[in-house]
Amino acid sequence: MTTATRSEFDQGIALTPVEPGRYEGELDAGWQIGGGVNGGLLLAVAGHALSLRHGEDGHPDPVSISGYYLSASVPGPVSVETEVVRTGKSLSTGTAVMRQGGEERLRVLATYGDLTGRGGEIRTSAKAPQLPPPEQCIGVEHAPRQLIEQAALLERFDLRLDPATVGWALGAPSGEGRIQGWFKLADGREPDPLSLLLVADALPPVTFDLGLPGWAPTIELTVHLRAKPAPGWLLVSHATRNLADGYFEEDAEVWDSTGRLVAQSRQLARAPRG
């Protein structure tokens, strides 16, 4: 894929090596939500840096990655410094620190491997939620104006939300704390492990379904990747079971077009302020 035809996501996570282990990039304003750049996109940028670093050892794919968000990132230049902590036969572990103007934005600890050809035994009780087909779900164009104004990145998604979980958009949140739907990147780029880091934080905050609209800044986000996703729609489900003292967890599951669970995540976030 040439620069001229590179997808918006690939442009958004693009990095240039400036010295061993250190990379520079540019955060685009089109990935903003609320007061800063989307946390999933930031994790994908840091994850890309670690993919470049660990790819030299044959471990290009994140297997488990945790990011701690220290300050809000803004559009503009960004640098990522990586360090290899350990290199093994099947897995490598490393860290990444993202900075803007000398201020630390994100610190990451991750384990990397190679997700290609993973076809081992699967024992799971996990089942994908049953949704209407994408054409019967609710597109972003029907989202409340306040959400669109806060989330420029929605224009880069083809997001179709389950009608059963969008009562909040009509002023009637269910109170169950669940939002789910179908996801594709708007420009047609097919999913891969790095894009799953974005997908894990792509849906509107589940606090909308609790009757709490507004920006919900991420404090920590961990993503476990189980396989490379097949081309096509991703099914994404976000839910919370506990909001207390202004903080809530948000659990996500991402299923690919073959029905395989390809990623799971949990994040701790701050509830929107009234």
C-alpha positions in Angstrom: 0.0 0.0 0.0 1.5 3.3 -1.1 1.5 6.5 1.0 -1.2 7.9 -1.4 -3.5 5.0 -0.7 -2.6 4.3 2.9 -5.7 4.1 5.1 -6.6 6.7 7.7 -5.8 4.3 10.5 -2.3 3.5 9.0 -1.7 7.2 8.6 -2.9 7.8 12.2 -0.4 5.3 13.7 2.5 6.0 11.2 5.9 6.3 12.9 9.4 7.3 11.7 12.5 5.8 13.4 14.8 8.6 14.6 17.2 6.5 16.6 17.3 2.9 17.9 14.1 2.2 19.8 12.7 5.8 19.4 10.0 6.8 16.9 8.2 10.0 16.0 4.7 10.5 14.6 1.8 12.9 14.4 -1.6 12.7 16.1 -4.3 13.9 13.8 -7.2 16.0 15.1 -9.6 13.5 13.4 -9.0 11.0 16.2 -10.3 13.2 19.0 -13.0 12.4 21.4 -14.0 14.8 24.2 -10.9 16.6 25.5 -8.2 14.5 23.8 -7.2 11.9 21.3 -8.9 8.5 21.6 -7.2 6.1 24.0 -7.5 3.2 21.7 -5.7 5.1 18.9 -3.0 6.1 21.3 -2.5 2.5 22.4 -2.3 1.5 18.7 0.4 4.1 18.1 2.5 2.8 21.0 1.7 -0.7 20.0 2.9 0.0 16.5 6.3 1.2 17.9 6.6 -2.0 19.9 5.6 -4.0 16.8 8.5 -2.4 14.9 10.9 -3.1 17.8 9.8 -6.7 18.5 9.3 -7.5 14.9 13.1 -7.6 14.5 12.9 -10.7 16.8 10.0 -12.3 15.0 7.4 -11.2 17.4 5.4 -8.5 15.6 2.0 -8.9 17.2 0.7 -7.7 20.6 -0.5 -10.6 22.7 -1.2 -8.6 25.9 -0.8 -4.9 26.2 -1.6 -2.5 29.0 -1.5 1.3 28.8 -1.6 3.8 31.6 -2.9 7.2 30.5 -1.0 9.9 32.4 -2.2 13.1 30.7 -4.5 14.0 27.8 -3.0 13.7 24.4 -3.7 16.4 21.8 -3.2 16.7 18.1 0.3 17.3 17.1 3.8 15.7 17.1 4.4 12.7 19.3 7.4 10.6 20.2 7.5 7.0 21.4 10.5 5.5 23.2 10.6 1.7 23.5 12.7 -0.7 25.5 13.0 -4.5 25.1 12.8 -6.0 28.6 13.1 -9.7 27.5 13.3 -11.7 24.3 12.3 -15.3 24.3 11.7 -18.0 21.8 7.9 -17.4 21.4 7.3 -14.2 23.3 9.0 -10.9 23.9 8.2 -8.2 26.5 8.8 -4.5 26.2 7.8 -1.1 27.3 6.9 2.1 25.5 6.6 5.7 26.7 4.7 8.3 24.6 5.5 11.9 25.0 4.4 15.3 23.6 6.5 18.3 24.2 8.4 16.5 26.9 5.3 15.6 28.8 4.6 11.9 29.3 1.2 11.0 27.9 1.1 7.2 28.0 3.2 4.3 29.5 2.8 0.8 28.1 3.9 -2.7 29.2 3.3 -5.4 26.6 4.1 -9.0 25.6 4.5 -9.7 21.9 4.5 -12.8 19.8 3.3 -14.0 16.4 -0.4 -14.5 15.9 0.0 -15.9 12.4 -1.5 -19.4 11.9 -2.8 -19.8 15.5 -5.0 -22.8 15.2 -4.6 -24.7 18.4 -7.4 -26.2 20.6 -10.0 -23.7 21.8 -12.0 -24.4 25.0 -14.4 -21.6 25.7 -17.8 -20.8 27.1 -17.8 -17.4 25.5 -20.6 -16.8 23.0 -21.0 -13.9 20.7 -24.1 -11.7 21.4 -27.0 -12.1 18.9 -27.4 -8.9 16.9 -29.5 -8.0 13.9 -27.4 -7.9 10.7 -25.5 -4.6 10.1 -28.1 -3.2 7.7 -30.8 -3.5 10.4 -28.7 -1.7 13.0 -28.3 2.0 13.8 -25.6 3.9 11.9 -23.5 6.8 13.3 -25.5 9.2 11.2 -28.4 8.8 13.6 -26.2 9.5 16.7 -27.1 12.5 18.9 -25.5 15.7 17.8 -23.8 16.1 21.2 -22.0 12.8 20.6 -20.8 13.7 17.1 -19.6 17.1 18.4 -17.5 15.3 21.1 -16.2 12.5 18.9 -14.7 13.5 15.6 -13.3 10.0 15.2 -16.8 8.6 14.6 -16.5 9.9 11.0 -13.7 7.4 10.5 -15.8 4.4 11.6 -18.6 2.5 9.9 -20.4 1.7 13.2 -23.8 0.0 13.4 -25.2 -0.1 16.9 -27.6 -2.8 18.1 -31.0 -1.2 18.3 -31.6 -2.9 21.7 -28.7 -0.9 23.2 -29.3 2.6 21.9 -32.2 3.7 24.1 -29.8 6.4 25.5 -29.8 8.1 22.1 -33.5 8.6 22.5 -33.3 9.8 26.1 -34.2 6.4 27.5 -31.1 4.6 28.7 -31.7 1.1 29.8 -29.5 1.4 32.9 -27.9 -2.0 32.1 -24.6 -0.4 31.1 -24.2 -2.2 27.7 -23.5 -1.0 24.2 -22.8 -3.3 21.3 -22.7 -3.3 17.5 -20.9 -4.0 14.3 -17.6 -2.2 13.4 -15.6 -1.5 10.3 -13.2 1.3 9.4 -15.0 3.7 7.1 -12.3 3.5 4.4 -12.6 -0.2 4.1 -9.3 -1.1 5.7 -9.5 -4.7 7.0 -8.9 -5.5 10.7 -5.5 -6.6 12.0 -4.0 -6.9 15.5 -3.0 -3.3 15.8 -6.5 -2.1 14.7 -8.0 -4.3 17.4 -6.4 -2.0 20.0 -8.4 0.9 18.5 -11.6 -1.2 18.3 -11.4 -2.1 22.0 -12.0 1.6 22.8 -14.1 2.6 19.7 -17.8 2.4 20.9 -19.5 5.2 22.9 -18.8 4.9 26.6 -21.1 2.5 28.3 -22.0 5.2 30.8 -24.3 6.6 28.1 -26.5 3.6 28.8 -26.4 4.6 32.5 -27.8 8.0 31.7 -24.4 9.7 32.0 -23.5 11.4 28.7 -20.1 13.0 28.2 -16.5 12.3 27.9 -15.2 9.3 30.0 -11.4 9.6 30.1 -9.5 6.3 30.2 -7.1 5.7 33.2 -5.9 2.2 32.2 -6.6 -0.1 29.3 -5.5 -3.7 28.8 -6.2 -5.7 25.7 -5.6 -9.4 25.2 -5.4 -10.5 21.6 -6.3 -14.2 20.9 -6.0 -14.4 17.1 -5.6 -12.4 13.9 -9.1 -11.3 12.8 -10.6 -12.5 9.6 -11.6 -9.8 7.0 -15.1 -8.3 7.3 -17.3 -6.9 10.1 -16.2 -7.1 13.7 -18.9 -7.6 16.4 -18.0 -5.5 19.5 -19.7 -5.6 22.9 -18.9 -3.2 25.7 -20.4 -3.5 29.2 -19.9 -2.4 32.8 -21.1 -3.9 36.1 -19.9 -1.4 38.6 -19.7 2.4 38.8 -18.5 3.7 42.2 -17.1 6.9 43.4 -16.8 8.4 40.0 -15.0 5.4 38.3 -16.2 2.5 36.3 -14.8 -0.6 34.5 -15.6 -1.3 30.8 -15.2 -4.8 29.5 -15.1 -5.4 25.8 -15.2 -8.5 23.6 -14.4 -8.4 19.8 -15.5 -11.2 17.5 -14.5 -11.5 13.9 -16.6 -12.4 10.8 -16.0 -16.2 11.4 -17.4 -15.9 14.9 -14.1 -16.2 16.7 -13.3 -14.2 19.8 -10.2 -12.3 18.7 -9.8 -9.8 21.5 -10.9 -9.0 25.0 -10.2 -5.9 27.0 -10.9 -4.2 30.3 -10.4 -0.5 31.1 -10.8 1.7 34.1 -12.3 5.1 33.3 -13.5 8.2 35.0 -17.3 8.6 34.8 -18.5 11.7 33.0 -18.9 14.8 35.1 -22.3 16.4 35.2 
